[in-house]
Amino acid sequence: KNEYVGGFGGGHLHAESFEAVQEHEEERRRLAAEVKEARAEMKRERASLKERAAGTHDAGVWTSSLLRGDERFTSTDGELERDLAQATYGLVSAADFRQKKEEVEAAHAQREEAAAAALELKRAAEAAERKERKKQKRKAQASKLSFEDEDGDG
């Protein structure tokens, strides 16, 4: 018969044999290990959430998202077709249509290349700025931790 007899924190397990007690002890250890792993996983998850939250509360992140504005919501799927429709409004010949289509496609390709180049320059500038800020921060931190003797007795 297995019955739990005990009070505050230290009960005793009465079992029919030593092997049964050993099985219960192994199960207790296994469950304790599972609890320990679950707590460690919660700790890792909490740390990653704090890291993400720190990044979202950074003023630079808010500023960059505000500067991006509505670019997240713009659709470029129908832009070429819309521009072509506007350029060929009304009755046009097939030759005029082909010519306008080529012009519109060339202009669209140039806009995309210019936008990609501008985006690349912006990202490079932001990366350089982050690197410079990090360098300045490290330099300031290193000057705080200097162990040099300031009065020259050294």
Residue frames relative to the residue before (quaternion, step in Angstrom):
aa qw qx qy qz dx dy dz
K 1.0000 0.0000 0.0000 0.0000 0.00 0.00 0.00
N 0.1960 -0.7620 0.6079 0.1068 3.58 -0.90 0.96
E 0.1945 0.7633 -0.6027 0.1276 3.50 -0.67 1.05
Y 0.4099 -0.7090 0.5297 0.2208 3.47 -1.07 0.85
V 0.0005 0.7837 -0.6197 0.0436 3.51 -0.68 1.13
G 0.5039 0.6514 -0.4576 0.3352 3.57 -0.63 0.98
G 0.4314 -0.7055 0.5140 0.2277 3.44 -1.34 0.18
F 0.8551 -0.1274 0.1222 0.4874 3.49 -0.88 -1.03
G 0.8908 -0.0088 -0.0332 0.4531 3.54 -0.45 1.24
G 0.8347 0.1948 -0.1139 0.5023 3.65 0.91 -0.39
G 0.0579 0.8356 -0.5427 0.0629 3.57 0.58 1.05
H 0.3545 -0.7055 0.5694 0.2291 3.54 -1.29 0.18
L 0.2674 -0.7500 0.5854 0.1524 3.51 -1.09 0.78
H 0.1838 -0.7660 0.6076 0.1011 3.53 -0.65 1.08
A 0.0224 0.7989 -0.5988 0.0517 3.56 -0.72 1.06
E 0.6192 -0.5879 0.3835 0.3520 3.52 -1.28 0.39
S 0.8087 0.0559 -0.0304 0.5848 3.62 1.17 -0.40
F 0.6604 -0.4975 0.3923 0.4030 3.52 -1.37 0.26
E 0.6196 0.5526 -0.3427 0.4396 3.60 1.04 -0.74
A 0.6332 0.5242 -0.3289 0.4648 3.59 1.01 -0.78
V 0.6318 0.5135 -0.3278 0.4793 3.58 1.02 -0.80
Q 0.6482 0.5178 -0.3155 0.4605 3.59 0.98 -0.85
E 0.6341 0.5232 -0.3288 0.4649 3.60 1.01 -0.79
H 0.6526 0.5046 -0.3107 0.4721 3.55 0.95 -0.85
E 0.6506 0.5135 -0.3109 0.4651 3.58 0.99 -0.82
E 0.6396 0.5099 -0.3260 0.4740 3.63 0.99 -0.76
E 0.6533 0.4986 -0.3161 0.4741 3.57 0.97 -0.83
R 0.6306 0.5278 -0.3331 0.4613 3.59 1.00 -0.77
R 0.6582 0.5035 -0.3049 0.4694 3.60 0.96 -0.86
R 0.6432 0.5217 -0.3202 0.4600 3.57 1.00 -0.87
L 0.6722 0.4882 -0.2919 0.4740 3.56 0.93 -0.90
A 0.6290 0.5232 -0.3352 0.4671 3.59 1.05 -0.74
A 0.6432 0.5105 -0.3214 0.4716 3.59 1.03 -0.76
E 0.6311 0.5246 -0.3297 0.4668 3.60 1.03 -0.77
V 0.6477 0.5080 -0.3153 0.4722 3.57 0.97 -0.87
K 0.6457 0.5229 -0.3178 0.4568 3.58 0.96 -0.86
E 0.6650 0.4950 -0.2969 0.4739 3.59 0.94 -0.87
A 0.6406 0.5166 -0.3246 0.4663 3.59 1.01 -0.80
R 0.6484 0.5034 -0.3198 0.4732 3.60 1.00 -0.77
A 0.6417 0.5125 -0.3245 0.4693 3.59 1.00 -0.79
E 0.6428 0.5143 -0.3180 0.4703 3.59 1.00 -0.82
M 0.6368 0.5140 -0.3244 0.4745 3.60 1.00 -0.80
K 0.6436 0.5235 -0.3189 0.4582 3.57 0.99 -0.81
R 0.6516 0.5010 -0.3099 0.4778 3.60 0.98 -0.86
E 0.6610 0.5066 -0.3049 0.4619 3.57 0.94 -0.89
R 0.6426 0.5167 -0.3182 0.4678 3.58 0.98 -0.84
A 0.6475 0.5128 -0.3198 0.4643 3.61 0.98 -0.81
S 0.6668 0.4874 -0.3147 0.4677 3.61 0.94 -0.83
L 0.6348 0.5189 -0.3324 0.4661 3.60 1.05 -0.70
K 0.6373 0.5123 -0.3308 0.4712 3.58 1.01 -0.77
E 0.6385 0.5270 -0.3229 0.4586 3.57 1.01 -0.81
R 0.6654 0.4858 -0.3013 0.4801 3.60 0.94 -0.87
A 0.6489 0.5164 -0.3203 0.4580 3.58 0.97 -0.82
A 0.6282 0.5262 -0.3405 0.4610 3.59 1.00 -0.76
G 0.6579 0.5112 -0.3088 0.4588 3.57 1.03 -0.76
T 0.6930 0.4669 -0.2954 0.4631 3.59 0.97 -0.73
H 0.6723 0.4818 -0.3054 0.4718 3.59 1.15 -0.47
D 0.4647 0.6734 -0.4440 0.3654 3.57 1.28 -0.02
A 0.5078 -0.6730 0.4453 0.3016 3.59 -0.86 0.95
G 0.6111 0.5685 -0.3494 0.4258 3.59 1.07 -0.66
V 0.6396 0.5169 -0.3240 0.4677 3.57 1.02 -0.78
W 0.6578 0.5008 -0.3126 0.4678 3.57 0.93 -0.90
T 0.6629 0.5124 -0.3121 0.4479 3.58 0.90 -0.91
S 0.6777 0.4850 -0.3092 0.4581 3.59 0.85 -0.89
S 0.6562 0.4921 -0.3319 0.4658 3.61 0.98 -0.71
L 0.6323 0.5099 -0.3389 0.4747 3.61 1.07 -0.61
L 0.6602 0.5085 -0.3130 0.4557 3.58 0.99 -0.80
R 0.6085 0.5442 -0.3582 0.4530 3.58 1.10 -0.61
G 0.1597 -0.8483 0.4921 0.1130 3.55 1.15 -0.65
D 0.8368 -0.2103 0.1773 0.4734 3.51 -0.90 -1.02
E 0.4027 0.7348 -0.4823 0.2555 3.61 1.15 0.10
R 0.5762 0.5793 -0.3795 0.4340 3.56 1.22 -0.38
F 0.7515 0.4206 -0.2025 0.4661 3.55 1.11 -0.66
T 0.5321 0.6337 -0.4201 0.3725 3.59 1.21 -0.15
S 0.2505 -0.7610 0.5839 0.1308 3.52 -1.07 0.76
T 0.1945 -0.7939 0.5676 0.0985 3.56 -0.79 1.01
D 0.4159 0.7377 -0.4567 0.2724 3.58 1.26 -0.04
G 0.8062 0.2839 -0.1364 0.5008 3.58 0.76 -1.01
E 0.3923 0.7554 -0.4614 0.2501 3.59 1.25 0.07
L 0.6608 0.5024 -0.3091 0.4641 3.58 0.89 -0.90
E 0.6773 0.4891 -0.2943 0.4643 3.58 0.88 -0.93
R 0.6416 0.5234 -0.3237 0.4577 3.57 1.02 -0.81
D 0.6595 0.4997 -0.3059 0.4709 3.59 0.94 -0.89
L 0.6450 0.5145 -0.3180 0.4671 3.60 1.00 -0.81
A 0.6540 0.5078 -0.3149 0.4639 3.58 0.97 -0.83
Q 0.6592 0.4956 -0.3153 0.4695 3.59 0.99 -0.75
A 0.6734 0.5038 -0.2947 0.4537 3.60 1.01 -0.81
T 0.7701 0.3188 -0.1728 0.5249 3.61 1.08 -0.64
Y 0.2106 0.8018 -0.5306 0.1770 3.57 1.09 0.67
G 0.7753 0.3051 -0.2492 0.4937 3.55 -0.90 0.92
L 0.6852 -0.4549 0.3608 0.4398 3.54 -1.31 -0.30
V 0.0846 0.7765 -0.6186 0.0853 3.58 -0.77 1.10
S 0.5225 -0.6213 0.4724 0.3432 3.54 -1.18 0.50
A 0.6699 -0.4997 0.3647 0.4106 3.55 -1.30 0.33
A 0.6481 0.5184 -0.3201 0.4569 3.60 0.98 -0.82
D 0.6487 0.5032 -0.3144 0.4766 3.61 1.00 -0.85
F 0.6314 0.5423 -0.3251 0.4490 3.56 1.02 -0.83
R 0.6623 0.5036 -0.3025 0.4650 3.60 0.91 -0.96
Q 0.6576 0.5138 -0.3098 0.4557 3.57 0.95 -0.90
K 0.6670 0.4920 -0.2976 0.4738 3.59 0.90 -0.92
K 0.6278 0.5410 -0.3337 0.4493 3.57 1.03 -0.84
E 0.6607 0.4971 -0.3095 0.4697 3.60 0.91 -0.88
E 0.6527 0.5148 -0.3163 0.4571 3.61 0.96 -0.85
V 0.6716 0.4936 -0.2950 0.4672 3.55 0.90 -0.94
E 0.6567 0.5022 -0.3140 0.4669 3.61 0.94 -0.83
A 0.6440 0.5103 -0.3253 0.4681 3.61 0.99 -0.79
A 0.6588 0.5007 -0.3076 0.4698 3.58 0.94 -0.89
H 0.6417 0.5232 -0.3150 0.4640 3.57 1.01 -0.83
A 0.6511 0.5083 -0.3152 0.4673 3.59 0.95 -0.86
Q 0.6443 0.5172 -0.3220 0.4623 3.60 1.00 -0.81
R 0.6413 0.5196 -0.3234 0.4627 3.58 0.99 -0.82
E 0.6620 0.5031 -0.3112 0.4602 3.56 0.95 -0.87
E 0.6505 0.5053 -0.3180 0.4695 3.60 0.96 -0.82
A 0.6564 0.5033 -0.3123 0.4673 3.58 0.95 -0.85
A 0.6544 0.5051 -0.3126 0.4679 3.58 0.97 -0.83
A 0.6491 0.5064 -0.3177 0.4705 3.58 1.00 -0.82
A 0.6541 0.5036 -0.3147 0.4685 3.59 0.96 -0.83
A 0.6523 0.5076 -0.3155 0.4661 3.59 0.97 -0.83
L 0.6429 0.5196 -0.3163 0.4654 3.56 0.99 -0.83
E 0.6494 0.5142 -0.3102 0.4665 3.56 0.97 -0.86
L 0.6496 0.5031 -0.3143 0.4755 3.60 0.96 -0.83
K 0.6450 0.5231 -0.3158 0.4589 3.57 0.99 -0.85
R 0.6652 0.4933 -0.3029 0.4716 3.58 0.93 -0.88
A 0.6421 0.5167 -0.3250 0.4638 3.59 0.98 -0.81
A 0.6564 0.5022 -0.3096 0.4702 3.58 0.98 -0.84
E 0.6480 0.5073 -0.3181 0.4706 3.59 0.98 -0.81
A 0.6480 0.5083 -0.3213 0.4673 3.59 0.98 -0.81
A 0.6527 0.5020 -0.3169 0.4706 3.58 0.95 -0.83
E 0.6463 0.5176 -0.3175 0.4621 3.58 1.00 -0.80
R 0.6442 0.5074 -0.3194 0.4749 3.59 0.98 -0.84
K 0.6497 0.5198 -0.3143 0.4571 3.56 0.96 -0.88
E 0.6594 0.5066 -0.3015 0.4665 3.58 0.97 -0.87
R 0.6426 0.5138 -0.3223 0.4683 3.59 0.98 -0.83
K 0.6492 0.5169 -0.3090 0.4646 3.55 1.00 -0.88
K 0.6413 0.5235 -0.3112 0.4666 3.56 1.02 -0.86
Q 0.6588 0.4990 -0.3037 0.4741 3.60 0.94 -0.90
K 0.6453 0.5237 -0.3177 0.4566 3.57 1.00 -0.85
R 0.6498 0.5073 -0.3057 0.4763 3.58 0.99 -0.88
K 0.6477 0.5219 -0.3142 0.4577 3.57 0.97 -0.88
A 0.6587 0.4965 -0.3031 0.4772 3.58 0.96 -0.87
Q 0.6487 0.5109 -0.3129 0.4694 3.57 0.99 -0.82
A 0.6535 0.5119 -0.3172 0.4586 3.58 0.96 -0.84
S 0.6569 0.4978 -0.3263 0.4629 3.60 0.97 -0.73
K 0.6163 0.5365 -0.3481 0.4595 3.60 1.12 -0.53
L 0.7487 0.4122 -0.2032 0.4778 3.56 1.06 -0.79
S 0.3422 0.7616 -0.4920 0.2467 3.59 1.21 0.31
F 0.2352 -0.7829 0.5647 0.1138 3.55 -0.97 0.92
E 0.3670 0.7382 -0.4904 0.2826 3.58 1.22 0.30
D 0.4626 -0.6626 0.5193 0.2780 3.50 -1.16 0.72
E 0.3300 -0.8013 0.4670 0.1757 3.58 -0.41 1.20
D 0.7129 0.4540 -0.2835 0.4531 3.63 1.01 -0.61
G 0.5231 -0.6917 0.3766 0.3258 3.60 1.28 0.06
D 0.4120 0.7194 -0.4743 0.2962 3.65 1.15 0.35
G 0.4630 0.8098 -0.3015 0.1976 3.50 1.34 -0.61
